[in-house]
Amino acid sequence: MTTHAPTRLRRLAVLLTACVLAVAGILTLGAAPASAHDQLLASTPGDGAALDTSPTEATLQYSDSVLTIGAIVLLVDQDEHNWITGEPILNGSDVTARIEDTLPTGAYEIRWRVVSADGHPISGLIPFTVGGATPADRAPATSTPTPTAAAPVAADLTDNTSPTDNASALRPALIGLGGAAIAVLAFWAFTVWRKRRPGTTAGTRSR
């Protein structure tokens, strides 16, 4: 009976090590950097551009193909009127939105949101001017455009929630589950070791 104790203990040690490595791997994946999400590489009009004439469309170029669902592009003036007409057109990593009319002289802001290739929504603001107008201050986070087909979700375009917030919230739970699993396995290993310890069985039989 006692000859099997070292083998059992070695197996338990391997199991404990595998459990620790698994928990560490889960925590590492949960803490993956936000750089994995797609990023806006360029836009037309560009950020802070001063245009002499009105553009006919707004074009956004991302680091990877974005998903074809959840894309929103608004172009608002200082009165919060949206100048985009129709739905944005997605072509791989490019998103294009048509401007419904000639933009008068003034300050404007493109507000966009798309779903990254990894399924995480990303958003941003692109201010620009037309006709030599003075740049406007960035719109406050609570402002929304004049009601349009896309207006019910316009408030979400300024959501600055960190993409690692969800992973941070899950980390304590993962640590707790991992610690509980290791504690159970350690108690099991100790119990088996005591039962298989040399002399325990012999002493019991002598009675």
C-alpha contacts under 8 A as a table, 3 or more apart, distances in Angstrom:
res1	aa1	res2	aa2	distance
1	M	4	H	5.96
1	M	5	A	7.52
1	M	196	R	7.42
2	T	5	A	5.40
2	T	196	R	5.62
2	T	197	R	7.06
2	T	198	P	6.39
3	T	6	P	6.92
3	T	7	T	8.00
4	H	7	T	5.41
4	H	8	R	6.29
5	A	8	R	5.14
5	A	9	L	6.09
5	A	192	V	7.98
5	A	193	W	7.01
5	A	196	R	5.59
5	A	197	R	7.63
6	P	9	L	5.08
6	P	10	R	6.09
7	T	10	R	5.13
7	T	11	R	6.29
8	R	11	R	5.12
8	R	12	L	6.22
9	L	12	L	5.00
9	L	13	A	6.09
9	L	189	A	6.85
9	L	192	V	7.99
9	L	193	W	7.20
10	R	13	A	5.03
10	R	14	V	6.24
11	R	14	V	5.11
11	R	15	L	6.18
12	L	15	L	4.92
12	L	16	L	6.09
12	L	185	L	7.73
12	L	189	A	6.33
13	A	16	L	5.11
13	A	17	T	6.16
14	V	17	T	5.11
14	V	18	A	6.17
15	L	18	A	5.10
15	L	19	C	6.20
16	L	19	C	5.07
16	L	20	V	6.27
16	L	182	I	6.56
16	L	185	L	6.73
16	L	186	A	7.56
17	T	20	V	5.18
17	T	21	L	6.23
18	A	21	L	5.13
18	A	22	A	6.09
19	C	22	A	5.09
19	C	23	V	6.30
19	C	178	G	7.57
19	C	181	A	7.68
19	C	182	I	6.95
20	V	23	V	5.29
20	V	24	A	6.21
20	V	178	G	7.34
20	V	182	I	7.30
21	L	24	A	5.03
21	L	25	G	6.06
22	A	25	G	5.04
22	A	26	I	6.27
23	V	26	I	5.15
23	V	27	L	6.28
23	V	174	L	7.32
23	V	175	I	7.37
23	V	178	G	5.68
24	A	27	L	5.18
24	A	28	T	6.13
25	G	28	T	5.05
25	G	29	L	6.22
26	I	29	L	5.20
26	I	30	G	6.12
26	I	174	L	7.69
27	L	30	G	4.98
27	L	31	A	6.20
27	L	171	R	6.49
27	L	174	L	7.17
27	L	175	I	7.85
28	T	31	A	5.18
28	T	32	A	6.45
29	L	32	A	5.24
30	G	167	A	4.95
30	G	168	S	7.46
30	G	170	L	7.78
30	G	171	R	7.10
31	A	164	T	6.95
31	A	167	A	6.12
31	A	168	S	7.20
32	A	36	A	7.72
32	A	164	T	7.70
33	P	36	A	6.37
33	P	164	T	7.29
34	A	37	H	5.85
34	A	163	P	5.97
34	A	164	T	6.49
35	S	38	D	7.48
37	H	116	S	6.17
37	H	117	A	7.38
37	H	118	D	6.59
37	H	120	H	7.15
38	D	62	Y	6.51
38	D	63	S	5.47
38	D	64	D	5.95
38	D	66	V	7.72
38	D	116	S	5.41
38	D	117	A	6.79
38	D	122	I	7.81
39	Q	62	Y	5.48
39	Q	63	S	5.38
39	Q	64	D	7.79
40	L	43	S	7.76
40	L	60	L	7.09
40	L	61	Q	5.94
40	L	62	Y	4.37
40	L	63	S	6.35
41	L	60	L	7.89
41	L	61	Q	5.63
41	L	62	Y	5.18
41	L	63	S	6.10
42	A	46	G	6.93
42	A	60	L	6.14
42	A	61	Q	5.22
42	A	62	Y	7.12
43	S	46	G	4.91
43	S	47	D	7.33
43	S	58	A	7.41
43	S	59	T	5.47
43	S	60	L	4.46
43	S	61	Q	6.02
44	T	57	E	7.97
44	T	58	A	5.62
44	T	59	T	5.05
44	T	60	L	6.61
45	P	49	A	6.22
45	P	55	P	7.56
45	P	58	A	6.38
45	P	59	T	7.31
45	P	128	F	6.97
46	G	49	A	5.19
46	G	126	I	7.01
46	G	127	P	7.95
46	G	128	F	7.15
47	D	126	I	4.94
47	D	127	P	5.64
47	D	128	F	6.26
48	G	126	I	7.07
48	G	127	P	5.35
48	G	128	F	4.67
48	G	129	T	7.39
48	G	135	P	7.90
49	A	127	P	7.47
49	A	128	F	4.80
49	A	129	T	6.39
50	A	128	F	5.92
50	A	129	T	4.90
50	A	130	V	6.00
50	A	131	G	7.53
50	A	132	G	6.67
51	L	54	S	6.97
51	L	128	F	7.60
51	L	129	T	6.01
51	L	130	V	4.71
51	L	131	G	6.12
51	L	132	G	7.21
52	D	130	V	5.69
52	D	131	G	4.63
52	D	132	G	6.61
53	T	130	V	6.09
53	T	131	G	6.07
54	S	102	T	5.72
54	S	103	L	5.17
54	S	104	P	7.27
54	S	130	V	6.23
54	S	131	G	7.87
55	P	58	A	7.41
55	P	99	I	7.54
55	P	102	T	7.51
55	P	103	L	7.53
56	T	98	R	6.40
56	T	99	I	5.31
56	T	100	E	7.81
56	T	101	D	7.59
56	T	102	T	7.31
57	E	96	T	6.85
57	E	97	A	5.58
57	E	98	R	4.39
57	E	99	I	4.98
58	A	96	T	5.72
58	A	97	A	5.20
58	A	98	R	6.46
58	A	99	I	7.16
58	A	110	I	8.00
59	T	94	D	7.05
59	T	95	V	5.74
59	T	96	T	4.46
59	T	97	A	6.50
60	L	94	D	5.71
60	L	95	V	5.09
60	L	96	T	6.38
61	Q	93	S	5.79
61	Q	94	D	4.60
61	Q	95	V	6.48
62	Y	65	S	7.03
62	Y	66	V	7.56
62	Y	93	S	5.08
62	Y	94	D	6.37
63	S	93	S	6.61
64	D	92	G	7.37
64	D	93	S	5.08
64	D	116	S	7.93
64	D	117	A	6.91
65	S	91	N	7.81
65	S	92	G	4.42
65	S	93	S	3.86
65	S	94	D	7.42
65	S	116	S	7.66
65	S	117	A	6.22
66	V	90	L	7.93
66	V	92	G	6.55
66	V	93	S	5.80
66	V	114	V	6.77
66	V	115	V	5.88
66	V	116	S	5.02
66	V	117	A	5.03
67	L	70	G	7.62
67	L	71	A	7.82
67	L	114	V	7.32
67	L	115	V	5.45
67	L	116	S	6.26
67	L	117	A	5.82
67	L	119	G	7.55
68	T	71	A	6.83
68	T	90	L	6.56
68	T	115	V	7.83
69	I	114	V	7.81
69	I	115	V	6.98
70	G	113	R	7.55
70	G	114	V	5.91
70	G	115	V	6.11
71	A	88	P	6.99
71	A	112	W	7.63
71	A	113	R	5.72
71	A	114	V	4.31
71	A	115	V	6.59
72	I	87	E	7.76
72	I	88	P	6.80
72	I	111	R	7.96
72	I	112	W	5.51
72	I	113	R	5.14
72	I	114	V	6.35
72	I	150	A	7.14
73	V	84	I	7.47
73	V	88	P	6.49
73	V	97	A	6.65
73	V	110	I	6.94
73	V	111	R	5.82
73	V	112	W	4.43
73	V	113	R	6.58
74	L	82	N	6.04
74	L	83	W	7.19
74	L	84	I	5.88
74	L	110	I	5.61
74	L	111	R	5.06
74	L	112	W	6.26
75	L	81	H	7.88
75	L	82	N	5.28
75	L	83	W	5.37
75	L	84	I	5.78
75	L	108	Y	6.78
75	L	109	E	5.63
75	L	110	I	4.43
75	L	111	R	6.26
76	V	79	D	7.54
76	V	80	E	5.17
76	V	81	H	5.12
76	V	82	N	4.47
76	V	83	W	6.14
76	V	108	Y	5.67
76	V	109	E	5.48
76	V	110	I	6.55
76	V	111	R	7.76
76	V	145	P	6.68
77	D	80	E	5.21
77	D	81	H	5.61
77	D	82	N	6.99
77	D	83	W	7.89
77	D	106	G	7.34
77	D	107	A	6.19
77	D	108	Y	4.60
77	D	109	E	6.58
78	Q	81	H	7.50
78	Q	106	G	7.87
78	Q	107	A	6.60
78	Q	108	Y	6.68
78	Q	136	A	7.70
80	E	144	T	7.08
80	E	145	P	4.59
80	E	146	T	5.58
81	H	145	P	5.88
81	H	146	T	5.18
82	N	145	P	6.25
82	N	146	T	6.47
82	N	148	T	7.61
83	W	99	I	5.67
83	W	100	E	5.77
83	W	101	D	7.19
83	W	103	L	8.00
84	I	97	A	6.51
84	I	98	R	5.74
84	I	99	I	4.58
84	I	100	E	5.64
85	T	97	A	7.37
85	T	98	R	5.72
85	T	99	I	5.80
85	T	100	E	5.04
86	G	97	A	7.58
86	G	98	R	7.10
87	E	97	A	6.89
88	P	95	V	6.45
88	P	96	T	5.51
88	P	97	A	4.52
88	P	98	R	7.39
89	I	95	V	5.58
89	I	96	T	5.04
89	I	97	A	6.24
90	L	93	S	7.44
90	L	94	D	5.92
90	L	95	V	4.58
90	L	96	T	6.54
91	N	94	D	5.15
91	N	95	V	6.27
92	G	95	V	7.90
99	I	102	T	7.66
103	L	106	G	7.92
103	L	130	V	7.39
104	P	130	V	7.11
104	P	131	G	7.61
105	T	129	T	7.53
105	T	130	V	5.03
105	T	131	G	4.75
105	T	132	G	7.13
105	T	133	A	6.14
106	G	129	T	5.78
106	G	130	V	5.46
106	G	131	G	6.81
106	G	132	G	7.67
106	G	133	A	4.98
106	G	134	T	7.27
107	A	127	P	7.47
107	A	128	F	6.09
107	A	129	T	4.36
107	A	130	V	6.46
107	A	133	A	6.11
107	A	134	T	6.63
107	A	135	P	5.54
107	A	136	A	5.72
108	Y	127	P	5.75
108	Y	128	F	5.44
108	Y	129	T	5.79
108	Y	130	V	7.85
108	Y	136	A	7.56
109	E	125	L	6.57
109	E	126	I	5.40
109	E	127	P	4.16
109	E	128	F	6.14
110	I	125	L	5.61
110	I	126	I	4.85
110	I	127	P	6.23
111	R	123	S	7.61
111	R	124	G	6.06
111	R	125	L	4.74
111	R	126	I	6.55
111	R	157	L	6.51
112	W	123	S	5.49
112	W	124	G	5.61
112	W	125	L	6.53
112	W	157	L	6.35
113	R	121	P	6.82
113	R	122	I	5.67
113	R	123	S	4.11
113	R	124	G	6.66
113	R	157	L	5.85
114	V	121	P	5.71
114	V	122	I	5.69
114	V	123	S	6.46
115	V	118	D	7.89
115	V	119	G	5.74
115	V	120	H	5.57
115	V	121	P	4.20
115	V	122	I	6.12
116	S	119	G	5.22
116	S	120	H	5.17
116	S	121	P	5.76
116	S	122	I	6.49
117	A	120	H	7.39
120	H	163	P	7.65
123	S	157	L	5.71
123	S	158	T	6.88
123	S	159	D	7.33
124	G	157	L	6.83
124	G	158	T	6.80
125	L	158	T	7.85
127	P	135	P	7.71
127	P	136	A	7.84
127	P	138	R	7.57
128	F	135	P	6.85
129	T	132	G	6.78
129	T	133	A	5.76
129	T	134	T	7.07
129	T	135	P	6.08
130	V	133	A	6.01
139	A	143	S	6.59
140	P	143	S	5.65
141	A	155	A	7.55
141	A	158	T	5.57
141	A	159	D	7.76
142	T	155	A	6.62
143	S	155	A	6.88
144	T	151	A	7.20
144	T	154	A	5.80
144	T	155	A	5.59
145	P	148	T	7.88
145	P	151	A	6.38
145	P	154	A	6.93
146	T	151	A	7.02
147	P	150	A	7.63
147	P	151	A	4.99
147	P	152	P	7.42
148	T	151	A	4.89
148	T	152	P	7.86
149	A	152	P	7.48
150	A	153	V	6.16
150	A	154	A	6.55
151	A	154	A	4.86
151	A	155	A	7.83
152	P	155	A	7.39
153	V	156	D	5.64
153	V	157	L	7.46
154	A	157	L	5.52
155	A	158	T	6.39
155	A	159	D	7.70
156	D	159	D	5.22
161	T	165	D	7.17
162	S	165	D	5.45
163	P	166	N	7.02
164	T	167	A	5.24
164	T	168	S	6.18
165	D	168	S	5.06
165	D	169	A	6.23
166	N	169	A	5.12
166	N	170	L	6.36
167	A	170	L	5.16
167	A	171	R	6.15
168	S	171	R	5.21
168	S	172	P	7.68
169	A	172	P	6.77
169	A	173	A	7.86
170	L	173	A	5.41
170	L	174	L	6.29
171	R	174	L	5.10
171	R	175	I	6.13
172	P	175	I	5.07
172	P	176	G	6.10
173	A	176	G	5.07
173	A	177	L	6.17
174	L	177	L	5.16
174	L	178	G	6.04
175	I	178	G	5.11
175	I	179	G	5.99
176	G	179	G	5.12
176	G	180	A	6.10
177	L	180	A	5.14
177	L	181	A	6.19
178	G	181	A	5.16
178	G	182	I	6.21
179	G	182	I	5.15
179	G	183	A	6.09
180	A	183	A	5.07
180	A	184	V	6.21
181	A	184	V	5.25
181	A	185	L	6.24
182	I	185	L	5.15
182	I	186	A	5.99
183	A	186	A	5.06
183	A	187	F	6.14
184	V	187	F	5.19
184	V	188	W	6.18
185	L	188	W	5.00
185	L	189	A	6.12
186	A	189	A	5.04
186	A	190	F	6.18
187	F	190	F	5.09
187	F	191	T	6.15
188	W	191	T	5.12
188	W	192	V	6.23
189	A	192	V	5.21
189	A	193	W	6.08
190	F	193	W	5.01
190	F	194	R	6.22
191	T	194	R	5.25
191	T	195	K	6.31
192	V	195	K	5.12
192	V	196	R	6.06
193	W	196	R	5.10
193	W	197	R	5.76
194	R	197	R	5.11
194	R	200	T	7.78
195	K	200	T	6.85
195	K	201	T	7.52
196	R	200	T	7.24
196	R	201	T	7.56
197	R	200	T	5.89
197	R	201	T	7.87
198	P	201	T	7.19
198	P	202	A	7.88
199	G	202	A	5.07
199	G	203	G	5.86
200	T	203	G	5.30
200	T	204	T	6.35
201	T	204	T	5.16
201	T	205	R	6.32
202	A	205	R	5.15
202	A	206	S	6.20
203	G	206	S	5.16
203	G	207	R	6.83
204	T	207	R	5.60
